[in-house]
Amino acid sequence: MTTVLVTGGAGYIGSHACKALKAAGFTPVTYDSLITGWEDAVKFGPFEKGDLLDRARLDEVFATYQPVAVMHFAALSQVGESMKIPGLYWKNNVMGSLNLIEAAVDAGVKSFVFSSTCATYGEHDNVVLDEMTEQLPINAYGASKRAVEDILANFGEANGLDHVIFRYFNVAGGDPEGEVGEHHRPETHLIPIMLEAIDGKRPALTIFGTDYDTPDGTCIRDYVHVCDLVEAHVLGLKWLLDGKGSRVFNLGTGDGFSVREVIDRSRAVTNKDVPYEEGPRRAGDCTKLVSGSTRAESELGWTPARSTMQQMIEDAYRWHRTGHYNK
């Protein structure tokens, strides 16, 4: 079987990607420090504990498994934290990624799939975002991801490292079979926080900012189901292995939901009201982030089949009720 090194494979998106890779006939090797990931989520291939900043450890893993490609998810991803401690994000996300890219090139790897973010675009009022939109990140998280994109472009030109970059929007939902799911420490994503509030595991959900220039005053985001997202990553990997070269793809549905709209949709799934309170805006949050791209559909053949808000909440709620790692 063909081996793929998956950094961050013990995390939310990475673990779902490992399951999708295995189903597609690949052997995913998870490389994870377990700082934010869960060893219990590594179910679909070998596990190697290590930090991206540890070059010797990376070289050891590359030598052992000789992967044909890297799928890179490992990163810190909290916007608020990145505004308060930017150095942490530049060190972990940028220096760690550079270390990984250099190790991959030295090991002869020619295919690299990178998990980027729509946060690289920054604030574009009344603009539906596509891959050609100017990248003007307004927080250190988005800036760090933009920097890695630039590094990949440089290594592509200098070393022939073909890469697919996915800039995706808010990820939600979970594995329909319940083998893996979303569980962060601390939890920072809207839907799992909302479900915790519904079930009394936290006092209330806080809506950060109610004075944005949107119909109901709260931020608008484009949501994509995690299973649809990782299917795109498998398609991107096959794109590279077929020799089609480097490409950037947005992953979103084109539909935006405000925080209040997500809360309202949850009632149809859970039959419960969401206890919430209103708070001030968080530094680094954009008003609206919605994809306007059809490139992934037209070129990769990608269809976000599960990415309705009801389905994403249903799958997230199923996981929320039935299992978490290291309870």
C-alpha positions in Angstrom: 0.0 0.0 0.0 1.1 3.6 -0.7 2.2 5.5 2.5 1.3 9.1 3.2 2.7 11.0 6.2 -0.1 12.9 7.9 1.0 15.5 10.3 -1.6 16.3 12.9 -3.3 13.0 12.2 -4.4 12.7 15.9 -6.4 15.9 15.6 -9.9 16.7 14.5 -9.4 17.1 10.7 -6.3 14.9 10.5 -8.0 11.9 12.0 -10.9 12.1 9.6 -8.3 12.4 6.8 -6.6 9.3 7.9 -9.8 7.4 7.7 -10.5 8.7 4.2 -7.0 7.8 3.1 -7.3 4.3 4.4 -10.6 3.9 2.6 -8.9 5.1 -0.6 -6.2 2.5 -0.4 -3.4 4.5 1.2 -1.6 3.8 4.5 -1.7 6.9 6.6 1.2 7.4 9.1 0.2 9.9 11.8 3.0 12.2 13.0 1.6 14.2 16.0 3.0 15.8 19.2 -0.3 15.2 21.0 -0.2 18.8 22.3 -3.7 19.3 20.8 -4.3 15.8 19.4 -5.6 12.5 20.9 -3.8 9.2 20.6 -7.2 7.5 20.8 -8.0 9.1 17.5 -5.2 7.2 15.7 -7.1 4.2 14.4 -6.3 3.9 10.7 -2.5 3.4 10.5 0.8 3.7 12.4 1.4 6.4 14.9 4.7 8.2 15.4 4.9 10.8 18.2 7.0 13.8 17.4 7.3 17.6 17.1 7.7 19.4 13.8 10.6 21.3 15.2 12.5 18.1 15.8 14.3 17.6 12.5 16.1 14.4 13.6 12.8 12.8 14.5 11.3 13.8 11.2 14.2 12.4 9.3 13.8 9.1 11.2 10.1 8.8 10.3 10.7 9.6 6.6 13.4 7.0 6.5 11.3 4.4 8.2 8.1 4.8 6.1 9.4 6.4 2.8 6.0 8.1 2.1 5.1 9.2 -1.4 3.5 12.3 -0.1 2.9 14.5 3.0 -0.5 15.7 4.1 0.1 18.6 6.5 -2.5 19.5 9.1 -0.4 20.1 12.2 -0.8 23.7 13.4 -2.0 26.0 16.1 -5.3 27.5 15.0 -6.8 29.8 17.6 -7.3 33.3 16.2 -7.6 35.0 19.5 -4.5 33.3 20.9 -2.6 34.2 17.8 -3.3 37.9 18.4 -2.0 37.7 22.0 1.0 35.4 21.4 2.0 35.8 17.8 5.5 34.4 18.3 4.0 31.1 19.2 2.3 30.9 15.9 5.3 32.0 13.8 7.5 29.5 15.6 5.1 26.5 15.5 3.2 27.0 12.3 6.0 28.6 10.1 9.3 27.2 11.5 7.7 23.8 12.1 6.3 23.7 8.5 9.7 24.8 7.1 11.4 22.0 9.0 8.8 19.5 7.6 9.1 20.8 4.0 12.9 20.6 4.1 12.8 17.1 5.6 10.3 16.0 2.9 12.5 17.4 0.1 15.6 15.8 1.5 13.7 12.5 1.6 12.8 12.7 -2.0 9.1 13.5 -1.5 7.6 15.4 -4.5 3.9 15.7 -3.4 2.7 17.9 -0.5 -0.9 18.6 0.5 -1.2 21.7 2.8 -4.1 22.6 5.1 -4.3 26.4 4.8 -7.2 28.7 5.7 -9.6 31.4 4.4 -8.1 33.5 7.2 -5.2 34.3 4.8 -7.7 36.6 2.9 -8.4 38.9 5.8 -11.2 41.4 5.8 -12.9 42.0 2.4 -16.2 43.7 2.9 -19.0 42.5 0.6 -16.6 40.3 -1.4 -17.2 36.6 -2.1 -13.8 35.0 -1.9 -12.1 33.0 -4.6 -8.5 31.8 -5.1 -7.5 35.1 -6.8 -8.7 37.3 -3.9 -5.8 39.3 -2.5 -4.5 37.8 0.7 -4.4 40.4 3.5 -4.5 38.4 6.8 -5.4 40.4 9.9 -4.2 38.0 12.5 -1.1 36.0 13.2 -2.8 32.7 12.5 -3.8 33.7 8.9 -0.4 35.3 8.4 1.5 32.2 9.5 -0.5 30.1 7.0 0.1 32.6 4.2 3.8 32.4 5.0 3.8 28.6 4.6 2.0 29.0 1.2 4.9 31.2 0.1 7.5 28.7 1.4 5.8 26.0 -0.6 5.8 28.2 -3.8 9.6 28.8 -3.3 10.3 25.1 -2.8 8.2 24.2 -5.8 10.3 26.4 -8.0 13.6 25.5 -6.5 13.1 21.8 -5.7 10.2 20.6 -7.8 7.9 20.1 -4.7 4.4 19.9 -6.2 1.8 21.0 -3.8 -1.9 21.4 -3.4 -3.0 24.1 -1.0 -6.5 24.0 0.5 -7.9 27.3 1.9 -10.9 26.2 3.7 -13.7 27.8 5.7 -15.2 26.7 9.0 -15.1 23.0 9.4 -17.9 21.2 11.3 -19.6 17.8 11.8 -18.1 14.4 12.4 -17.6 10.9 11.2 -21.1 9.5 10.6 -19.9 6.1 11.9 -18.7 7.8 15.1 -15.1 6.4 15.0 -13.6 9.9 15.3 -15.0 13.4 16.0 -14.3 16.9 17.1 -12.8 17.4 20.6 -10.4 20.3 21.4 -8.8 21.4 24.6 -10.0 24.0 25.2 -12.9 23.9 22.8 -13.0 27.0 20.6 -15.4 26.1 17.8 -18.9 27.4 17.7 -20.9 24.2 17.1 -19.3 22.0 19.8 -19.4 24.9 22.3 -23.1 25.4 21.4 -23.7 21.6 22.1 -21.9 21.8 25.4 -24.1 24.7 26.4 -27.2 22.9 25.4 -26.3 19.8 27.5 -25.2 21.9 30.5 -21.5 21.2 30.2 -20.9 24.9 30.2 -23.1 27.7 31.5 -23.7 29.4 28.2 -22.4 30.1 24.7 -20.9 33.6 24.3 -21.7 35.4 21.1 -18.6 37.5 20.4 -19.8 40.7 18.8 -23.4 41.7 17.9 -22.6 45.0 16.1 -21.0 43.6 12.9 -22.4 44.9 9.5 -24.5 41.9 8.9 -28.3 41.4 8.9 -28.4 40.3 12.6 -25.1 41.9 13.8 -23.2 38.6 14.2 -20.3 37.2 12.1 -21.1 35.2 9.0 -19.1 32.1 8.1 -19.2 29.4 5.4 -19.3 25.9 6.9 -18.1 22.7 5.3 -18.5 19.2 6.7 -15.3 17.6 7.8 -16.0 14.4 5.7 -16.4 16.5 2.6 -13.3 18.4 3.5 -11.0 15.4 3.8 -12.5 13.9 0.6 -11.2 16.9 -1.1 -7.7 16.3 0.4 -7.7 12.7 -1.0 -8.7 14.1 -4.4 -5.9 16.7 -4.1 -3.4 13.9 -3.3 -4.5 11.9 -6.3 -4.2 15.1 -8.4 -0.5 15.4 -7.4 0.2 11.7 -7.8 -1.2 12.0 -11.3 1.3 14.6 -12.1 -1.1 17.5 -12.5 1.2 20.0 -10.7 0.7 22.6 -8.0 -2.7 24.2 -7.4 -4.7 26.2 -4.8 -8.3 25.4 -4.0 -10.9 27.0 -1.7 -13.1 24.6 0.1 -16.5 26.0 1.1 -20.1 25.8 0.1 -20.7 29.4 -0.9 -23.4 29.6 1.8 -22.9 31.9 4.8 -24.5 31.4 8.3 -24.4 34.0 11.0 -23.8 32.9 14.6 -27.4 33.5 15.4 -28.5 31.5 12.4 -26.4 28.5 13.5 -28.0 28.8 17.0 -31.5 28.8 15.4 -30.7 25.8 13.2 -29.6 23.8 16.2 -33.1 23.8 17.7 -34.4 21.7 14.8 -31.8 19.0 15.5 -31.6 19.0 19.3 -35.1 20.2 20.2 -33.4 22.3 22.9 -32.8 26.1 23.3 -29.2 27.3 23.4 -28.3 29.3 26.5 -26.2 32.2 25.3 -24.8 35.6 26.4 -23.6 38.5 24.3 -20.0 39.6 24.6 -17.6 42.1 22.9 -15.9 41.4 19.6 -12.7 39.3 19.6 -9.6 40.8 18.1 -8.8 39.3 14.7 -12.3 38.2 13.8 -13.6 39.1 10.3 -17.1 40.2 9.6 -17.8 37.7 6.8 -15.9 34.8 5.2 -17.7 33.0 2.4 -16.3 31.1 -0.5 -17.1 32.1 -4.0 -15.0 29.4 -5.7 -16.1 26.5 -7.9 -12.5 25.5 -8.8 -12.5 22.4 -6.5 -15.8 21.2 -8.1 -14.8 21.9 -11.7 -11.2 20.6 -11.5 -11.1 18.0 -8.7 -14.7 16.8 -9.1 -15.4 17.7 -5.5 -18.9 17.8 -4.2 -19.6 18.8 -0.6 -22.5 16.3 -0.2 -22.9 16.4 3.6 -22.3 20.2 4.1 -25.8 21.2 5.0 -26.1 23.0 8.4 -28.6 20.4 9.7 -26.4 17.5 8.7 -23.3 19.0 10.2 -25.1 19.7 13.5 -26.6 16.2 13.5 -23.3 14.5 13.0 -21.6 16.7 15.6 -24.4 16.1 18.1 -24.2 12.3 17.6 -20.5 12.4 18.4 -21.0 14.8 21.3 -23.5 12.5 22.9 -21.7 9.2 22.4 -18.0 9.6 22.7 -15.0 11.8 23.5 -11.4 10.8 23.7 -9.9 10.3 27.2 -13.1 11.0 29.1 
